[in-house]
């Protein structure tokens, strides 16, 4: 079929599903359904990592984004009953700015792709993957895990990100909490 191999067709299908659910995230009226669509989009990214041979990144995607971030978002939505029942308008007054930014980003990406991307190979990119020395892979995950808990490496950014997520959750609950006037009415 048009000279495409199975891995190329599979990649295009996964990319289409991921992009489709990403569009659903920003256009759905129900926030809970948008959060579920976000989980499917994250799953599509994880499958893309698997097809590229990055199993560790795929597992990190599953555990961190689907298993933690998405569940945190869903809990935040469910803790605010008003948002669960409301049909919020998905579009706001910044549509013009968003469209302008998207066009600029697309133009920049197209420019980089045309001028700096190497010639598209005739064979599958997975078949062209360079061989990696097994000694290099043996301890890479262990070293990465040690770097995450080492005070001189990544522990500070890791903790700052967790505090920011907590602040975002508390802020969303505060914003969505019904005011006293709304509760009496």
N, C-alpha and C positions, 0 to 999 in steps of 0.2 A: 504494500500500500504506500505509494509515493516514495519508496525507498527508505521508509522510516523503520527503525528497529523497535522492539518491544519496550525497551527502557525509555526511549524517547516518547513513545505514545503514552506510557504510564506516567512519565513526568508531566506531559501536557495535561492529562486528565487530573492528576493531583493538583497541579497549578490552577486549573480551572475551578475545581471544587474549593480550593483555598481562597481564591479571589472572589468567587461567588458568595461564600459565607462571610468574607470580609466586608463585602458590600452590604449584606444583610445586617451586619453588626451596626452600621451607621445609618441604616434606613428604617429599621423596625421601630414600630411605635411602642411596643411592650419591652421594657428594659430587661425583664427576666428572659424573654426569648432572645433578645440581643446578646445577653451573656452566654446563653447556650450556643448561639451561632459563633461567638468568640471562641468557645471551647473547640468547636469543630475546625475553625480556622487554625487554631494552635495545633490541633492534631494533624492537619494537612502539612504544616511546617515540619512537624516531627517525622512524618512519612517522607518528606523531601530529604531530610537529613539521612534517613535510612537508605534511600536510593543513592545518595552520594557517598555512602560508606562511612558515615560519621555516627556510629552507634552511640558513643558517649553523649554527643550533643542531642541525639534523639531522646535518650533517656532523661537527660537534664531538661529538655523541653517538656516531656511528659510529667516529670515530677514537679518542676518549678512552676511552669506556666499553667498546665492543665490541673495538676494536683494541688497547687497552692494558690496562685494568683486568681485563677478563674473561680475557685471555690470561695476565696475571700470576697470577690466581687459579688458572687451569688448570695453569700451570707449578708453582705452589706445591703443588697437589694431587698432580701427577705426580712431584714430587721426593720425596714421602713415600710410599713403597711400601706402608706399612702401611695408610694410609687408602684407597689405591686398591683394595685387596682386601677391606677390612672393610665390613661392612654395619652402619653406625652407626645408632643409634636417633635418629630425627629429633626426638623430643619430649623435653623435659626437665622438671624439677620446677618450672619457673616458668610453667606454663600458666595458672594462676589469675591471676597478676599481669599476664600478657600479655593475657588476656581482659578484665580490668578496664580496662587501659590502652586497649584497642581500643574498648570501649564508651564510655569517657569521650571519646576522640577522635572517635568517630562522633557522639556527642551534641553536642559542640562544633561540629563541621562542619555538622551539620544545623541547629543554631541560627543559625550565620552564614549559611548558605544561605537559610534562610527569612526572616531579618530584614534582610539586607543585599544580597541578590542582586536586581538589577533584574528587572522583569517580563520573562518569556521572550518574545522577539520571535516574530512569526508567520513571518518569513522566516529564511533561513539566516544564521547568524552570519558566515559568510565573505562573504556578499553585503553585509553591513553594515559590513565593515572600512573604516576611514577611509582616505582617500587620503593617501599619504606623499609629501612633496616629494622628487623624485629627487636634488636636491642634498644632501639629508640622508643618503641611502643611499650615495652615491658613495664616500666615504672612510671609512665607518663600520667596515668590517672592517680597513682599514689602521690606523686609529686604535686599534682594540681590540688589534691585534697589537703596536703600539708601546707600548701601556700595559702589556702583559704582560711586556715586557723592560725597561721603564723602572724604574730603582731607586726612584723616587719614587712609583710607582703599584702594580702588582700583582706584581712579581717576588718579593717576600718571601713572601706567602701561597702563591704558586705553588710555590716551592721548599720551603716547610714542608710542603705537601701531598705532594710527592714524597718527602721524607724520612720522613714518616709512613707512606706506602705501603711503602717499603723496610723500615722497622722492623716493620710488620705481617707482611711476607713472611718476614723473618728469624725473628720470633717464632713464626710458624706452623710453620716448618721445625724450630725448636728443640723446640716442644711435641710435634710429631708424630714426631720422631726416636726410634727404638726405644732403650730403655734397655739397659744392658749385661746386666742380668738377663734381659730379654726376648729379647735376641739369643742368649744361651747356651741358652735353653730351646727 
